[in-house]
Amino acid sequence: MSLVEAEFTYIREKTGATAGNLSVQIEKLKKAGYVEVNKSFKDNYPLTVCKITAQGREAFEKYVKDLKSYLKV
């Protein structure tokens, strides 16, 4: 995996979100075109990998820029 993708379990651990809540948020990001979701199996266990898209990266960078502008940083 590269720095632009992460397994569902990693994201859940880092955010402290519940699996259900995280699933809903990822689905919203997917519908917006910000992430791609790839589902497969690893050792007979489901494996979900989320990868940020170019559109998602641009939206995030704009969000950070706007936030800095708002905070006058």
Buried (B, 14 or more C-beta within 10 A) or exposed (E): EEEBBBBBBEBBEEEEBEEEEBBEBBEEBBEEEBBBBEEEEEEEEEEBBBBBBEEBEEBEEEEEEEEEEEEEE
